[in-house]
Amino acid sequence: MVLSLDQLILRAREQLNKITGLKLSTTLGVTRHNGTWVVSVELVEKHSIPDGMDILATYEVNMDEEGTLVDFKRKRLRKRIDTEDAEA
């Protein structure tokens, strides 16, 4: 069964949350690469007070056509207050 893009994103977020136990923050993007879907998701690694000091992690989730998680990797960490794109 081929999933729609929104179904694929939802499945990636659910599976990553289940595996890591971390709170979801936002979906950053979706691309297709070498027959797999790559979903970038931001999770809260560490809650802080004030919230601006929360540590957020960007994860890349690779999924096949059926929405099965193939692998995932943490790509970067940042404080919520740091809004500048480190890759720019």
PyMOL Python script that loads the backbone (N, CA, C, O; Angstrom):
from pymol import cmd

cmd.read_pdbstr("""\
ATOM      1  N   MET A   1       0.839  -1.178   0.000  1.00  0.00           N
ATOM      2  CA  MET A   1       0.000   0.000   0.000  1.00  0.00           C
ATOM      3  C   MET A   1       0.888   1.246   0.000  1.00  0.00           C
ATOM      4  O   MET A   1       1.766   1.396   0.849  1.00  0.00           O
ATOM      5  N   VAL A   2       0.648   2.121  -0.949  1.00  0.00           N
ATOM      6  CA  VAL A   2       1.401   3.367  -1.030  1.00  0.00           C
ATOM      7  C   VAL A   2       0.708   4.414  -0.161  1.00  0.00           C
ATOM      8  O   VAL A   2      -0.504   4.609  -0.252  1.00  0.00           O
ATOM      9  N   LEU A   3       1.481   5.074   0.671  1.00  0.00           N
ATOM     10  CA  LEU A   3       0.934   6.072   1.589  1.00  0.00           C
ATOM     11  C   LEU A   3       0.970   7.462   0.968  1.00  0.00           C
ATOM     12  O   LEU A   3       1.830   7.764   0.141  1.00  0.00           O
ATOM     13  N   SER A   4       0.027   8.299   1.377  1.00  0.00           N
ATOM     14  CA  SER A   4       0.073   9.707   0.991  1.00  0.00           C
ATOM     15  C   SER A   4       1.185  10.373   1.798  1.00  0.00           C
ATOM     16  O   SER A   4       1.664   9.814   2.785  1.00  0.00           O
ATOM     17  N   LEU A   5       1.587  11.558   1.378  1.00  0.00           N
ATOM     18  CA  LEU A   5       2.670  12.255   2.067  1.00  0.00           C
ATOM     19  C   LEU A   5       2.318  12.554   3.521  1.00  0.00           C
ATOM     20  O   LEU A   5       3.157  12.395   4.408  1.00  0.00           O
ATOM     21  N   ASP A   6       1.081  12.987   3.771  1.00  0.00           N
ATOM     22  CA  ASP A   6       0.706  13.279   5.162  1.00  0.00           C
ATOM     23  C   ASP A   6       0.670  12.015   6.020  1.00  0.00           C
ATOM     24  O   ASP A   6       1.005  12.067   7.203  1.00  0.00           O
ATOM     25  N   GLN A   7       0.270  10.880   5.440  1.00  0.00           N
ATOM     26  CA  GLN A   7       0.288   9.614   6.178  1.00  0.00           C
ATOM     27  C   GLN A   7       1.725   9.188   6.490  1.00  0.00           C
ATOM     28  O   GLN A   7       2.018   8.692   7.578  1.00  0.00           O
ATOM     29  N   LEU A   8       2.608   9.390   5.521  1.00  0.00           N
ATOM     30  CA  LEU A   8       4.015   9.043   5.694  1.00  0.00           C
ATOM     31  C   LEU A   8       4.645   9.871   6.812  1.00  0.00           C
ATOM     32  O   LEU A   8       5.362   9.336   7.658  1.00  0.00           O
ATOM     33  N   ILE A   9       4.375  11.175   6.811  1.00  0.00           N
ATOM     34  CA  ILE A   9       4.905  12.064   7.850  1.00  0.00           C
ATOM     35  C   ILE A   9       4.383  11.653   9.223  1.00  0.00           C
ATOM     36  O   ILE A   9       5.149  11.561  10.182  1.00  0.00           O
ATOM     37  N   LEU A  10       3.083  11.407   9.314  1.00  0.00           N
ATOM     38  CA  LEU A  10       2.489  11.001  10.589  1.00  0.00           C
ATOM     39  C   LEU A  10       3.114   9.705  11.096  1.00  0.00           C
ATOM     40  O   LEU A  10       3.425   9.581  12.280  1.00  0.00           O
ATOM     41  N   ARG A  11       3.293   8.757  10.210  1.00  0.00           N
ATOM     42  CA  ARG A  11       3.886   7.479  10.611  1.00  0.00           C
ATOM     43  C   ARG A  11       5.335   7.666  11.078  1.00  0.00           C
ATOM     44  O   ARG A  11       5.752   7.060  12.065  1.00  0.00           O
ATOM     45  N   ALA A  12       6.096   8.500  10.372  1.00  0.00           N
ATOM     46  CA  ALA A  12       7.487   8.766  10.769  1.00  0.00           C
ATOM     47  C   ALA A  12       7.533   9.381  12.161  1.00  0.00           C
ATOM     48  O   ALA A  12       8.332   8.969  13.002  1.00  0.00           O
ATOM     49  N   ARG A  13       6.672  10.368  12.402  1.00  0.00           N
ATOM     50  CA  ARG A  13       6.636  11.036  13.707  1.00  0.00           C
ATOM     51  C   ARG A  13       6.252  10.053  14.817  1.00  0.00           C
ATOM     52  O   ARG A  13       6.874  10.035  15.879  1.00  0.00           O
ATOM     53  N   GLU A  14       5.231   9.240  14.565  1.00  0.00           N
ATOM     54  CA  GLU A  14       4.778   8.272  15.571  1.00  0.00           C
ATOM     55  C   GLU A  14       5.869   7.257  15.899  1.00  0.00           C
ATOM     56  O   GLU A  14       6.117   6.959  17.068  1.00  0.00           O
ATOM     57  N   GLN A  15       6.521   6.724  14.857  1.00  0.00           N
ATOM     58  CA  GLN A  15       7.544   5.706  15.079  1.00  0.00           C
ATOM     59  C   GLN A  15       8.760   6.281  15.797  1.00  0.00           C
ATOM     60  O   GLN A  15       9.324   5.635  16.681  1.00  0.00           O
ATOM     61  N   LEU A  16       9.170   7.499  15.421  1.00  0.00           N
ATOM     62  CA  LEU A  16      10.320   8.114  16.077  1.00  0.00           C
ATOM     63  C   LEU A  16      10.016   8.415  17.545  1.00  0.00           C
ATOM     64  O   LEU A  16      10.864   8.212  18.414  1.00  0.00           O
ATOM     65  N   ASN A  17       8.811   8.897  17.814  1.00  0.00           N
ATOM     66  CA  ASN A  17       8.399   9.160  19.194  1.00  0.00           C
ATOM     67  C   ASN A  17       8.392   7.870  20.008  1.00  0.00           C
ATOM     68  O   ASN A  17       8.835   7.854  21.156  1.00  0.00           O
ATOM     69  N   LYS A  18       7.893   6.797  19.415  1.00  0.00           N
ATOM     70  CA  LYS A  18       7.826   5.511  20.113  1.00  0.00           C
ATOM     71  C   LYS A  18       9.225   4.974  20.421  1.00  0.00           C
ATOM     72  O   LYS A  18       9.459   4.436  21.504  1.00  0.00           O
ATOM     73  N   ILE A  19      10.144   5.115  19.483  1.00  0.00           N
ATOM     74  CA  ILE A  19      11.500   4.594  19.659  1.00  0.00           C
ATOM     75  C   ILE A  19      12.297   5.416  20.669  1.00  0.00           C
ATOM     76  O   ILE A  19      12.968   4.859  21.538  1.00  0.00           O
ATOM     77  N   THR A  20      12.221   6.742  20.553  1.00  0.00           N
ATOM     78  CA  THR A  20      13.058   7.611  21.392  1.00  0.00           C
ATOM     79  C   THR A  20      12.410   7.984  22.715  1.00  0.00           C
ATOM     80  O   THR A  20      13.106   8.239  23.698  1.00  0.00           O
ATOM     81  N   GLY A  21      11.079   8.017  22.748  1.00  0.00           N
ATOM     82  CA  GLY A  21      10.376   8.471  23.939  1.00  0.00           C
ATOM     83  C   GLY A  21      10.406   9.978  24.116  1.00  0.00           C
ATOM     84  O   GLY A  21      10.009  10.491  25.162  1.00  0.00           O
ATOM     85  N   LEU A  22      10.877  10.695  23.094  1.00  0.00           N
ATOM     86  CA  LEU A  22      10.992  12.152  23.171  1.00  0.00           C
ATOM     87  C   LEU A  22       9.745  12.829  22.622  1.00  0.00           C
ATOM     88  O   LEU A  22       9.053  12.283  21.762  1.00  0.00           O
ATOM     89  N   LYS A  23       9.468  14.036  23.134  1.00  0.00           N
ATOM     90  CA  LYS A  23       8.312  14.815  22.702  1.00  0.00           C
ATOM     91  C   LYS A  23       8.576  15.420  21.321  1.00  0.00           C
ATOM     92  O   LYS A  23       9.648  15.966  21.061  1.00  0.00           O
ATOM     93  N   LEU A  24       7.579  15.310  20.446  1.00  0.00           N
ATOM     94  CA  LEU A  24       7.684  15.874  19.103  1.00  0.00           C
ATOM     95  C   LEU A  24       7.562  17.382  19.150  1.00  0.00           C
ATOM     96  O   LEU A  24       6.764  17.927  19.912  1.00  0.00           O
ATOM     97  N   SER A  25       8.358  18.056  18.330  1.00  0.00           N
ATOM     98  CA  SER A  25       8.266  19.499  18.217  1.00  0.00           C
ATOM     99  C   SER A  25       7.658  19.875  16.868  1.00  0.00           C
ATOM    100  O   SER A  25       6.556  20.422  16.821  1.00  0.00           O
ATOM    101  N   THR A  26       8.359  19.590  15.772  1.00  0.00           N
ATOM    102  CA  THR A  26       7.849  19.961  14.454  1.00  0.00           C
ATOM    103  C   THR A  26       8.441  19.072  13.368  1.00  0.00           C
ATOM    104  O   THR A  26       9.473  18.431  13.567  1.00  0.00           O
ATOM    105  N   THR A  27       7.779  19.042  12.225  1.00  0.00           N
ATOM    106  CA  THR A  27       8.310  18.381  11.042  1.00  0.00           C
ATOM    107  C   THR A  27       9.002  19.444  10.205  1.00  0.00           C
ATOM    108  O   THR A  27       8.408  20.475   9.892  1.00  0.00           O
ATOM    109  N   LEU A  28      10.249  19.198   9.844  1.00  0.00           N
ATOM    110  CA  LEU A  28      11.036  20.181   9.107  1.00  0.00           C
ATOM    111  C   LEU A  28      10.974  19.990   7.601  1.00  0.00           C
ATOM    112  O   LEU A  28      11.093  20.959   6.851  1.00  0.00           O
ATOM    113  N   GLY A  29      10.787  18.749   7.146  1.00  0.00           N
ATOM    114  CA  GLY A  29      10.726  18.533   5.709  1.00  0.00           C
ATOM    115  C   GLY A  29      10.698  17.063   5.346  1.00  0.00           C
ATOM    116  O   GLY A  29      10.918  16.183   6.178  1.00  0.00           O
ATOM    117  N   VAL A  30      10.417  16.826   4.057  1.00  0.00           N
ATOM    118  CA  VAL A  30      10.373  15.470   3.510  1.00  0.00           C
ATOM    119  C   VAL A  30      11.006  15.507   2.127  1.00  0.00           C
ATOM    120  O   VAL A  30      10.698  16.385   1.321  1.00  0.00           O
ATOM    121  N   THR A  31      11.893  14.549   1.854  1.00  0.00           N
ATOM    122  CA  THR A  31      12.475  14.406   0.526  1.00  0.00           C
ATOM    123  C   THR A  31      12.514  12.929   0.169  1.00  0.00           C
ATOM    124  O   THR A  31      12.356  12.057   1.023  1.00  0.00           O
ATOM    125  N   ARG A  32      12.725  12.676  -1.094  1.00  0.00           N
ATOM    126  CA  ARG A  32      12.865  11.302  -1.564  1.00  0.00           C
ATOM    127  C   ARG A  32      14.298  11.135  -2.057  1.00  0.00           C
ATOM    128  O   ARG A  32      14.796  11.953  -2.830  1.00  0.00           O
ATOM    129  N   HIS A  33      14.963  10.061  -1.601  1.00  0.00           N
ATOM    130  CA  HIS A  33      16.360   9.841  -1.962  1.00  0.00           C
ATOM    131  C   HIS A  33      16.623   8.347  -2.127  1.00  0.00           C
ATOM    132  O   HIS A  33      16.423   7.570  -1.193  1.00  0.00           O
ATOM    133  N   ASN A  34      17.068   7.949  -3.311  1.00  0.00           N
ATOM    134  CA  ASN A  34      17.416   6.545  -3.599  1.00  0.00           C
ATOM    135  C   ASN A  34      16.325   5.555  -3.198  1.00  0.00           C
ATOM    136  O   ASN A  34      16.613   4.519  -2.598  1.00  0.00           O
ATOM    137  N   GLY A  35      15.078   5.871  -3.526  1.00  0.00           N
ATOM    138  CA  GLY A  35      13.981   4.947  -3.271  1.00  0.00           C
ATOM    139  C   GLY A  35      13.428   4.950  -1.862  1.00  0.00           C
ATOM    140  O   GLY A  35      12.511   4.186  -1.563  1.00  0.00           O
ATOM    141  N   THR A  36      13.961   5.791  -0.989  1.00  0.00           N
ATOM    142  CA  THR A  36      13.407   5.896   0.359  1.00  0.00           C
ATOM    143  C   THR A  36      12.971   7.329   0.618  1.00  0.00           C
ATOM    144  O   THR A  36      13.453   8.268  -0.015  1.00  0.00           O
ATOM    145  N   TRP A  37      12.065   7.473   1.547  1.00  0.00           N
ATOM    146  CA  TRP A  37      11.616   8.794   1.984  1.00  0.00           C
ATOM    147  C   TRP A  37      12.449   9.213   3.177  1.00  0.00           C
ATOM    148  O   TRP A  37      12.684   8.416   4.086  1.00  0.00           O
ATOM    149  N   VAL A  38      12.897  10.459   3.180  1.00  0.00           N
ATOM    150  CA  VAL A  38      13.674  11.009   4.288  1.00  0.00           C
ATOM    151  C   VAL A  38      12.830  12.103   4.930  1.00  0.00           C
ATOM    152  O   VAL A  38      12.559  13.135   4.316  1.00  0.00           O
ATOM    153  N   VAL A  39      12.420  11.867   6.169  1.00  0.00           N
ATOM    154  CA  VAL A  39      11.586  12.817   6.905  1.00  0.00           C
ATOM    155  C   VAL A  39      12.443  13.434   8.009  1.00  0.00           C
ATOM    156  O   VAL A  39      13.015  12.718   8.831  1.00  0.00           O
ATOM    157  N   SER A  40      12.529  14.766   8.022  1.00  0.00           N
ATOM    158  CA  SER A  40      13.279  15.477   9.061  1.00  0.00           C
ATOM    159  C   SER A  40      12.309  15.960  10.129  1.00  0.00           C
ATOM    160  O   SER A  40      11.347  16.671   9.838  1.00  0.00           O
ATOM    161  N   VAL A  41      12.573  15.564  11.365  1.00  0.00           N
ATOM    162  CA  VAL A  41      11.683  15.868  12.483  1.00  0.00           C
ATOM    163  C   VAL A  41      12.513  16.460  13.618  1.00  0.00           C
ATOM    164  O   VAL A  41      13.643  16.036  13.863  1.00  0.00           O
ATOM    165  N   GLU A  42      11.940  17.442  14.305  1.00  0.00           N
ATOM    166  CA  GLU A  42      12.607  18.026  15.460  1.00  0.00           C
ATOM    167  C   GLU A  42      11.920  17.529  16.731  1.00  0.00           C
ATOM    168  O   GLU A  42      10.695  17.571  16.846  1.00  0.00           O
ATOM    169  N   LEU A  43      12.729  17.057  17.685  1.00  0.00           N
ATOM    170  CA  LEU A  43      12.242  16.535  18.958  1.00  0.00           C
ATOM    171  C   LEU A  43      12.865  17.318  20.104  1.00  0.00           C
ATOM    172  O   LEU A  43      13.944  17.894  19.963  1.00  0.00           O
ATOM    173  N   VAL A  44      12.179  17.333  21.235  1.00  0.00           N
ATOM    174  CA  VAL A  44      12.708  17.995  22.430  1.00  0.00           C
ATOM    175  C   VAL A  44      13.567  16.977  23.182  1.00  0.00           C
ATOM    176  O   VAL A  44      13.051  16.024  23.766  1.00  0.00           O
ATOM    177  N   GLU A  45      14.880  17.193  23.160  1.00  0.00           N
ATOM    178  CA  GLU A  45      15.823  16.301  23.852  1.00  0.00           C
ATOM    179  C   GLU A  45      15.838  16.569  25.351  1.00  0.00           C
ATOM    180  O   GLU A  45      15.943  15.644  26.156  1.00  0.00           O
ATOM    181  N   LYS A  46      15.730  17.868  25.726  1.00  0.00           N
ATOM    182  CA  LYS A  46      15.787  18.223  27.141  1.00  0.00           C
ATOM    183  C   LYS A  46      14.949  19.466  27.379  1.00  0.00           C
ATOM    184  O   LYS A  46      15.160  20.502  26.748  1.00  0.00           O
ATOM    185  N   HIS A  47      13.993  19.354  28.298  1.00  0.00           N
ATOM    186  CA  HIS A  47      13.180  20.507  28.690  1.00  0.00           C
ATOM    187  C   HIS A  47      13.974  21.363  29.668  1.00  0.00           C
ATOM    188  O   HIS A  47      14.692  20.847  30.523  1.00  0.00           O
ATOM    189  N   SER A  48      13.835  22.680  29.528  1.00  0.00           N
ATOM    190  CA  SER A  48      14.535  23.617  30.406  1.00  0.00           C
ATOM    191  C   SER A  48      13.601  24.742  30.810  1.00  0.00           C
ATOM    192  O   SER A  48      12.538  24.933  30.218  1.00  0.00           O
ATOM    193  N   ILE A  49      14.009  25.474  31.817  1.00  0.00           N
ATOM    194  CA  ILE A  49      13.297  26.682  32.228  1.00  0.00           C
ATOM    195  C   ILE A  49      14.302  27.818  32.110  1.00  0.00           C
ATOM    196  O   ILE A  49      15.341  27.787  32.769  1.00  0.00           O
ATOM    197  N   PRO A  50      14.019  28.810  31.294  1.00  0.00           N
ATOM    198  CA  PRO A  50      12.826  29.020  30.483  1.00  0.00           C
ATOM    199  C   PRO A  50      12.819  28.118  29.241  1.00  0.00           C
ATOM    200  O   PRO A  50      13.832  27.510  28.895  1.00  0.00           O
ATOM    201  N   ASP A  51      11.653  28.047  28.577  1.00  0.00           N
ATOM    202  CA  ASP A  51      11.488  27.176  27.409  1.00  0.00           C
ATOM    203  C   ASP A  51      12.503  27.457  26.310  1.00  0.00           C
ATOM    204  O   ASP A  51      12.894  26.547  25.579  1.00  0.00           O
ATOM    205  N   GLY A  52      12.926  28.694  26.190  1.00  0.00           N
ATOM    206  CA  GLY A  52      13.889  29.059  25.151  1.00  0.00           C
ATOM    207  C   GLY A  52      15.214  28.325  25.272  1.00  0.00           C
ATOM    208  O   GLY A  52      15.997  28.291  24.322  1.00  0.00           O
ATOM    209  N   MET A  53      15.467  27.745  26.421  1.00  0.00           N
ATOM    210  CA  MET A  53      16.707  27.003  26.640  1.00  0.00           C
ATOM    211  C   MET A  53      16.536  25.497  26.407  1.00  0.00           C
ATOM    212  O   MET A  53      17.485  24.735  26.588  1.00  0.00           O
ATOM    213  N   ASP A  54      15.318  25.057  26.002  1.00  0.00           N
ATOM    214  CA  ASP A  54      15.114  23.652  25.644  1.00  0.00           C
ATOM    215  C   ASP A  54      16.152  23.237  24.609  1.00  0.00           C
ATOM    216  O   ASP A  54      16.538  24.037  23.757  1.00  0.00           O
ATOM    217  N   ILE A  55      16.600  21.994  24.682  1.00  0.00           N
ATOM    218  CA  ILE A  55      17.507  21.447  23.679  1.00  0.00           C
ATOM    219  C   ILE A  55      16.661  20.667  22.674  1.00  0.00           C
ATOM    220  O   ILE A  55      15.979  19.707  23.032  1.00  0.00           O
ATOM    221  N   LEU A  56      16.716  21.094  21.409  1.00  0.00           N
ATOM    222  CA  LEU A  56      15.979  20.447  20.334  1.00  0.00           C
ATOM    223  C   LEU A  56      16.944  19.660  19.460  1.00  0.00           C
ATOM    224  O   LEU A  56      18.068  20.096  19.214  1.00  0.00           O
ATOM    225  N   ALA A  57      16.503  18.508  18.998  1.00  0.00           N
ATOM    226  CA  ALA A  57      17.323  17.663  18.134  1.00  0.00           C
ATOM    227  C   ALA A  57      16.613  17.449  16.807  1.00  0.00           C
ATOM    228  O   ALA A  57      15.408  17.200  16.765  1.00  0.00           O
ATOM    229  N   THR A  58      17.372  17.549  15.730  1.00  0.00           N
ATOM    230  CA  THR A  58      16.849  17.235  14.405  1.00  0.00           C
ATOM    231  C   THR A  58      17.214  15.790  14.090  1.00  0.00           C
ATOM    232  O   THR A  58      18.382  15.405  14.138  1.00  0.00           O
ATOM    233  N   TYR A  59      16.199  15.002  13.768  1.00  0.00           N
ATOM    234  CA  TYR A  59      16.391  13.609  13.377  1.00  0.00           C
ATOM    235  C   TYR A  59      15.976  13.438  11.925  1.00  0.00           C
ATOM    236  O   TYR A  59      15.019  14.063  11.468  1.00  0.00           O
ATOM    237  N   GLU A  60      16.705  12.584  11.194  1.00  0.00           N
ATOM    238  CA  GLU A  60      16.302  12.168   9.860  1.00  0.00           C
ATOM    239  C   GLU A  60      15.825  10.731   9.955  1.00  0.00           C
ATOM    240  O   GLU A  60      16.532   9.855  10.454  1.00  0.00           O
ATOM    241  N   VAL A  61      14.611  10.505   9.469  1.00  0.00           N
ATOM    242  CA  VAL A  61      13.994   9.186   9.487  1.00  0.00           C
ATOM    243  C   VAL A  61      13.887   8.709   8.047  1.00  0.00           C
ATOM    244  O   VAL A  61      13.299   9.395   7.212  1.00  0.00           O
ATOM    245  N   ASN A  62      14.449   7.540   7.743  1.00  0.00           N
ATOM    246  CA  ASN A  62      14.349   6.960   6.411  1.00  0.00           C
ATOM    247  C   ASN A  62      13.270   5.890   6.420  1.00  0.00           C
ATOM    248  O   ASN A  62      13.266   4.993   7.262  1.00  0.00           O
ATOM    249  N   MET A  63      12.342   6.006   5.452  1.00  0.00           N
ATOM    250  CA  MET A  63      11.210   5.085   5.387  1.00  0.00           C
ATOM    251  C   MET A  63      11.055   4.555   3.969  1.00  0.00           C
ATOM    252  O   MET A  63      11.358   5.246   2.997  1.00  0.00           O
ATOM    253  N   ASP A  64      10.574   3.308   3.865  1.00  0.00           N
ATOM    254  CA  ASP A  64      10.327   2.751   2.539  1.00  0.00           C
ATOM    255  C   ASP A  64       8.940   3.172   2.047  1.00  0.00           C
ATOM    256  O   ASP A  64       8.230   3.910   2.729  1.00  0.00           O
ATOM    257  N   GLU A  65       8.564   2.699   0.864  1.00  0.00           N
ATOM    258  CA  GLU A  65       7.286   3.073   0.237  1.00  0.00           C
ATOM    259  C   GLU A  65       6.068   2.732   1.093  1.00  0.00           C
ATOM    260  O   GLU A  65       5.054   3.428   1.036  1.00  0.00           O
ATOM    261  N   GLU A  66       6.164   1.666   1.880  1.00  0.00           N
ATOM    262  CA  GLU A  66       5.041   1.231   2.710  1.00  0.00           C
ATOM    263  C   GLU A  66       4.986   1.962   4.045  1.00  0.00           C
ATOM    264  O   GLU A  66       4.076   1.730   4.841  1.00  0.00           O
ATOM    265  N   GLY A  67       5.945   2.838   4.296  1.00  0.00           N
ATOM    266  CA  GLY A  67       5.958   3.582   5.549  1.00  0.00           C
ATOM    267  C   GLY A  67       6.641   2.856   6.688  1.00  0.00           C
ATOM    268  O   GLY A  67       6.441   3.192   7.855  1.00  0.00           O
ATOM    269  N   THR A  68       7.449   1.860   6.354  1.00  0.00           N
ATOM    270  CA  THR A  68       8.208   1.141   7.369  1.00  0.00           C
ATOM    271  C   THR A  68       9.507   1.880   7.634  1.00  0.00           C
ATOM    272  O   THR A  68      10.229   2.238   6.704  1.00  0.00           O
ATOM    273  N   LEU A  69       9.801   2.106   8.898  1.00  0.00           N
ATOM    274  CA  LEU A  69      11.036   2.778   9.266  1.00  0.00           C
ATOM    275  C   LEU A  69      12.223   1.896   8.908  1.00  0.00           C
ATOM    276  O   LEU A  69      12.302   0.743   9.332  1.00  0.00           O
ATOM    277  N   VAL A  70      13.143   2.444   8.125  1.00  0.00           N
ATOM    278  CA  VAL A  70      14.345   1.719   7.719  1.00  0.00           C
ATOM    279  C   VAL A  70      15.477   2.030   8.688  1.00  0.00           C
ATOM    280  O   VAL A  70      16.155   1.124   9.173  1.00  0.00           O
ATOM    281  N   ASP A  71      15.679   3.313   8.968  1.00  0.00           N
ATOM    282  CA  ASP A  71      16.658   3.735   9.960  1.00  0.00           C
ATOM    283  C   ASP A  71      16.405   5.191  10.329  1.00  0.00           C
ATOM    284  O   ASP A  71      15.600   5.877   9.700  1.00  0.00           O
ATOM    285  N   PHE A  72      17.109   5.649  11.362  1.00  0.00           N
ATOM    286  CA  PHE A  72      16.999   7.052  11.759  1.00  0.00           C
ATOM    287  C   PHE A  72      18.324   7.483  12.367  1.00  0.00           C
ATOM    288  O   PHE A  72      19.108   6.659  12.840  1.00  0.00           O
ATOM    289  N   LYS A  73      18.560   8.794  12.345  1.00  0.00           N
ATOM    290  CA  LYS A  73      19.816   9.322  12.874  1.00  0.00           C
ATOM    291  C   LYS A  73      19.604  10.740  13.379  1.00  0.00           C
ATOM    292  O   LYS A  73      18.927  11.546  12.741  1.00  0.00           O
ATOM    293  N   ARG A  74      20.195  11.034  14.541  1.00  0.00           N
ATOM    294  CA  ARG A  74      20.168  12.408  15.036  1.00  0.00           C
ATOM    295  C   ARG A  74      21.223  13.192  14.267  1.00  0.00           C
ATOM    296  O   ARG A  74      22.384  12.790  14.193  1.00  0.00           O
ATOM    297  N   LYS A  75      20.798  14.326  13.690  1.00  0.00           N
ATOM    298  CA  LYS A  75      21.686  15.117  12.840  1.00  0.00           C
ATOM    299  C   LYS A  75      22.289  16.323  13.542  1.00  0.00           C
ATOM    300  O   LYS A  75      23.442  16.672  13.289  1.00  0.00           O
ATOM    301  N   ARG A  76      21.534  16.960  14.413  1.00  0.00           N
ATOM    302  CA  ARG A  76      22.072  18.144  15.094  1.00  0.00           C
ATOM    303  C   ARG A  76      21.272  18.462  16.341  1.00  0.00           C
ATOM    304  O   ARG A  76      20.137  18.013  16.505  1.00  0.00           O
ATOM    305  N   LEU A  77      21.884  19.245  17.219  1.00  0.00           N
ATOM    306  CA  LEU A  77      21.241  19.749  18.432  1.00  0.00           C
ATOM    307  C   LEU A  77      21.306  21.267  18.411  1.00  0.00           C
ATOM    308  O   LEU A  77      22.243  21.854  17.871  1.00  0.00           O
ATOM    309  N   ARG A  78      20.293  21.901  19.010  1.00  0.00           N
ATOM    310  CA  ARG A  78      20.303  23.356  19.146  1.00  0.00           C
ATOM    311  C   ARG A  78      19.426  23.735  20.324  1.00  0.00           C
ATOM    312  O   ARG A  78      18.564  22.964  20.745  1.00  0.00           O
ATOM    313  N   LYS A  79      19.656  24.935  20.852  1.00  0.00           N
ATOM    314  CA  LYS A  79      18.744  25.483  21.847  1.00  0.00           C
ATOM    315  C   LYS A  79      17.563  26.094  21.107  1.00  0.00           C
ATOM    316  O   LYS A  79      17.724  26.647  20.019  1.00  0.00           O
ATOM    317  N   ARG A  80      16.386  25.994  21.692  1.00  0.00           N
ATOM    318  CA  ARG A  80      15.183  26.539  21.057  1.00  0.00           C
ATOM    319  C   ARG A  80      15.362  28.018  20.701  1.00  0.00           C
ATOM    320  O   ARG A  80      14.863  28.479  19.675  1.00  0.00           O
ATOM    321  N   ILE A  81      16.066  28.745  21.540  1.00  0.00           N
ATOM    322  CA  ILE A  81      16.260  30.177  21.329  1.00  0.00           C
ATOM    323  C   ILE A  81      17.155  30.469  20.113  1.00  0.00           C
ATOM    324  O   ILE A  81      17.087  31.558  19.543  1.00  0.00           O
ATOM    325  N   ASP A  82      17.987  29.504  19.720  1.00  0.00           N
ATOM    326  CA  ASP A  82      18.883  29.680  18.571  1.00  0.00           C
ATOM    327  C   ASP A  82      18.121  29.405  17.282  1.00  0.00           C
ATOM    328  O   ASP A  82      17.939  28.252  16.890  1.00  0.00           O
ATOM    329  N   THR A  83      17.681  30.471  16.631  1.00  0.00           N
ATOM    330  CA  THR A  83      16.848  30.315  15.438  1.00  0.00           C
ATOM    331  C   THR A  83      17.637  30.371  14.144  1.00  0.00           C
ATOM    332  O   THR A  83      17.089  30.074  13.082  1.00  0.00           O
ATOM    333  N   GLU A  84      18.900  30.742  14.201  1.00  0.00           N
ATOM    334  CA  GLU A  84      19.718  30.814  12.993  1.00  0.00           C
ATOM    335  C   GLU A  84      19.987  29.411  12.474  1.00  0.00           C
ATOM    336  O   GLU A  84      20.295  28.505  13.247  1.00  0.00           O
ATOM    337  N   ASP A  85      19.868  29.234  11.152  1.00  0.00           N
ATOM    338  CA  ASP A  85      20.110  27.937  10.533  1.00  0.00           C
ATOM    339  C   ASP A  85      21.612  27.681  10.487  1.00  0.00           C
ATOM    340  O   ASP A  85      22.344  28.394   9.800  1.00  0.00           O
ATOM    341  N   ALA A  86      22.071  26.675  11.209  1.00  0.00           N
ATOM    342  CA  ALA A  86      23.501  26.378  11.298  1.00  0.00           C
ATOM    343  C   ALA A  86      24.066  25.872   9.977  1.00  0.00           C
ATOM    344  O   ALA A  86      25.276  25.936   9.763  1.00  0.00           O
ATOM    345  N   GLU A  87      23.200  25.364   9.078  1.00  0.00           N
ATOM    346  CA  GLU A  87      23.671  24.818   7.813  1.00  0.00           C
ATOM    347  C   GLU A  87      23.695  25.862   6.711  1.00  0.00           C
ATOM    348  O   GLU A  87      24.177  25.576   5.614  1.00  0.00           O
ATOM    349  N   ALA A  88      23.193  27.058   6.964  1.00  0.00           N
ATOM    350  CA  ALA A  88      23.142  28.097   5.931  1.00  0.00           C
ATOM    351  C   ALA A  88      24.496  28.732   5.726  1.00  0.00           C
ATOM    352  O   ALA A  88      24.638  29.627   4.893  1.00  0.00           O
TER     353      ALA A  88
END
""", "prot")
cmd.dss("prot")
cmd.show_as("cartoon", "prot")
cmd.util.cbc("prot")
cmd.orient("prot")
